[in-house]
Amino acid sequence: MHNGLFNEYNTVAPKSDSIHELFSLKHKTAIISGAGAGIGFAVAQSFAEAGANVAIWYHSNKEALEKAKNLEKQFGVKCKCIETQHSATF
Protein backbone atom coordinates (compact mmCIF):
# COMPACT_ATOMS: atom_id res chain seq x y z
CA MET A 1 0.00 0.00 0.00
CA HIS A 2 1.30 3.45 -0.88
CA ASN A 3 -0.50 6.68 0.06
CA GLY A 4 -3.54 4.63 1.07
CA LEU A 5 -3.74 2.88 -2.31
CA PHE A 6 -3.14 -0.80 -2.94
CA ASN A 7 -0.58 -1.69 -5.57
CA GLU A 8 -1.95 -3.98 -8.23
CA TYR A 9 -0.14 -7.00 -9.61
CA ASN A 10 2.20 -7.24 -6.63
CA THR A 11 1.97 -11.01 -6.13
CA VAL A 12 3.94 -13.78 -7.69
CA ALA A 13 2.16 -16.90 -8.86
CA PRO A 14 3.21 -20.14 -7.12
CA LYS A 15 5.73 -22.22 -9.05
CA SER A 16 4.48 -25.72 -8.43
CA ASP A 17 2.60 -28.30 -10.40
CA SER A 18 1.57 -30.15 -7.24
CA ILE A 19 -1.83 -29.25 -5.81
CA HIS A 20 -0.64 -30.70 -2.49
CA GLU A 21 2.19 -28.17 -2.32
CA LEU A 22 -0.11 -25.31 -3.29
CA PHE A 23 -2.47 -26.10 -0.42
CA SER A 24 0.23 -27.04 2.06
CA LEU A 25 0.15 -25.41 5.49
CA LYS A 26 3.58 -26.73 6.45
CA HIS A 27 5.49 -24.31 8.72
CA LYS A 28 2.22 -22.60 9.69
CA THR A 29 0.34 -22.72 13.00
CA ALA A 30 -3.42 -22.75 13.32
CA ILE A 31 -5.19 -21.74 16.55
CA ILE A 32 -8.69 -23.20 16.66
CA SER A 33 -11.14 -22.41 19.43
CA GLY A 34 -13.77 -24.97 20.35
CA ALA A 35 -11.70 -27.71 18.78
CA GLY A 36 -12.13 -30.32 21.50
CA ALA A 37 -14.92 -32.02 19.56
CA GLY A 38 -17.36 -31.70 16.70
CA ILE A 39 -16.83 -29.26 13.85
CA GLY A 40 -13.97 -27.53 15.66
CA PHE A 41 -12.04 -30.77 15.94
CA ALA A 42 -12.75 -31.61 12.29
CA VAL A 43 -11.20 -28.25 11.36
CA ALA A 44 -8.17 -28.96 13.57
CA GLN A 45 -7.78 -32.37 11.94
CA SER A 46 -8.00 -30.85 8.46
CA PHE A 47 -5.34 -28.24 9.24
CA ALA A 48 -3.07 -30.95 10.68
CA GLU A 49 -3.59 -33.09 7.59
CA ALA A 50 -2.51 -30.11 5.46
CA GLY A 51 0.70 -29.90 7.53
CA ALA A 52 -0.06 -27.12 10.01
CA ASN A 53 0.87 -27.29 13.66
CA VAL A 54 -2.33 -26.93 15.66
CA ALA A 55 -3.26 -25.27 18.94
CA ILE A 56 -6.59 -26.61 20.20
CA TRP A 57 -8.48 -24.29 22.53
CA TYR A 58 -11.05 -26.17 24.57
CA HIS A 59 -13.20 -25.36 27.59
CA SER A 60 -13.97 -28.58 29.44
CA ASN A 61 -13.56 -31.54 27.08
CA LYS A 62 -10.54 -33.36 28.54
CA GLU A 63 -10.65 -35.80 25.59
CA ALA A 64 -9.01 -33.00 23.58
CA LEU A 65 -5.66 -33.89 25.18
CA GLU A 66 -5.72 -37.43 23.80
CA LYS A 67 -7.04 -36.23 20.45
CA ALA A 68 -4.10 -33.82 20.18
CA LYS A 69 -1.63 -36.66 20.75
CA ASN A 70 -3.34 -38.68 18.05
CA LEU A 71 -3.13 -35.79 15.55
CA GLU A 72 0.61 -35.51 16.23
CA LYS A 73 1.12 -39.22 15.57
CA GLN A 74 -1.16 -39.41 12.57
CA PHE A 75 0.08 -36.34 10.68
CA GLY A 76 3.57 -35.68 12.09
CA VAL A 77 2.75 -32.16 13.32
CA LYS A 78 2.89 -30.45 16.71
CA CYS A 79 -0.49 -30.23 18.41
CA LYS A 80 -1.04 -28.63 21.81
CA CYS A 81 -4.17 -28.12 23.90
CA ILE A 82 -4.96 -24.96 25.78
CA GLU A 83 -7.79 -25.04 28.29
CA THR A 84 -9.74 -21.80 28.25
CA GLN A 85 -11.63 -20.30 31.15
CA HIS A 86 -15.17 -19.03 30.92
CA SER A 87 -15.09 -15.57 32.47
CA ALA A 88 -17.76 -13.62 30.63
CA THR A 89 -20.54 -12.22 32.79
CA PHE A 90 -23.69 -10.75 31.39
Contacts in CASP RR format, 6 or more apart in sequence:
PFRMAT RR
TARGET T0000
AUTHOR 0000-0000-0000
METHOD contacts of the structure
MODEL  1
MHNGLFNEYNTVAPKSDSIHELFSLKHKTAIISGAGAGIGFAVAQSFAEA
GANVAIWYHSNKEALEKAKNLEKQFGVKCKCIETQHSATF
1 7 0 8 1.000
14 21 0 8 1.000
14 22 0 8 1.000
16 22 0 8 1.000
23 50 0 8 1.000
24 50 0 8 1.000
24 51 0 8 1.000
25 47 0 8 1.000
25 50 0 8 1.000
25 51 0 8 1.000
25 52 0 8 1.000
26 51 0 8 1.000
26 52 0 8 1.000
28 51 0 8 1.000
28 52 0 8 1.000
28 53 0 8 1.000
29 52 0 8 1.000
29 53 0 8 1.000
29 54 0 8 1.000
29 55 0 8 1.000
30 44 0 8 1.000
30 47 0 8 1.000
30 52 0 8 1.000
30 53 0 8 1.000
30 54 0 8 1.000
30 55 0 8 1.000
31 55 0 8 1.000
31 57 0 8 1.000
32 40 0 8 1.000
32 43 0 8 1.000
32 44 0 8 1.000
32 47 0 8 1.000
32 54 0 8 1.000
32 55 0 8 1.000
32 56 0 8 1.000
32 57 0 8 1.000
33 57 0 8 1.000
33 84 0 8 1.000
34 40 0 8 1.000
34 41 0 8 1.000
34 56 0 8 1.000
34 57 0 8 1.000
34 58 0 8 1.000
34 59 0 8 1.000
35 41 0 8 1.000
35 43 0 8 1.000
35 44 0 8 1.000
35 54 0 8 1.000
35 56 0 8 1.000
35 57 0 8 1.000
35 58 0 8 1.000
35 64 0 8 1.000
36 44 0 8 1.000
36 56 0 8 1.000
36 58 0 8 1.000
36 61 0 8 1.000
36 63 0 8 1.000
36 64 0 8 1.000
36 67 0 8 1.000
36 81 0 8 1.000
37 61 0 8 1.000
37 63 0 8 1.000
37 64 0 8 1.000
41 56 0 8 1.000
41 64 0 8 1.000
41 67 0 8 1.000
44 54 0 8 1.000
44 56 0 8 1.000
44 71 0 8 1.000
44 79 0 8 1.000
45 71 0 8 1.000
47 54 0 8 1.000
48 54 0 8 1.000
48 71 0 8 1.000
48 74 0 8 1.000
48 75 0 8 1.000
48 76 0 8 1.000
48 77 0 8 1.000
48 79 0 8 1.000
49 75 0 8 1.000
51 75 0 8 1.000
51 76 0 8 1.000
51 77 0 8 1.000
52 77 0 8 1.000
53 77 0 8 1.000
53 78 0 8 1.000
53 79 0 8 1.000
54 68 0 8 1.000
54 71 0 8 1.000
54 77 0 8 1.000
54 78 0 8 1.000
54 79 0 8 1.000
54 80 0 8 1.000
55 79 0 8 1.000
55 80 0 8 1.000
55 81 0 8 1.000
55 82 0 8 1.000
56 64 0 8 1.000
56 67 0 8 1.000
56 68 0 8 1.000
56 79 0 8 1.000
56 80 0 8 1.000
56 81 0 8 1.000
56 82 0 8 1.000
57 81 0 8 1.000
57 82 0 8 1.000
57 84 0 8 1.000
58 64 0 8 1.000
58 81 0 8 1.000
58 82 0 8 1.000
58 83 0 8 1.000
58 84 0 8 1.000
59 83 0 8 1.000
59 84 0 8 1.000
59 86 0 8 1.000
60 83 0 8 1.000
64 81 0 8 1.000
65 81 0 8 1.000
68 79 0 8 1.000
68 80 0 8 1.000
68 81 0 8 1.000
69 79 0 8 1.000
71 77 0 8 1.000
71 79 0 8 1.000
72 78 0 8 1.000
72 79 0 8 1.000
END
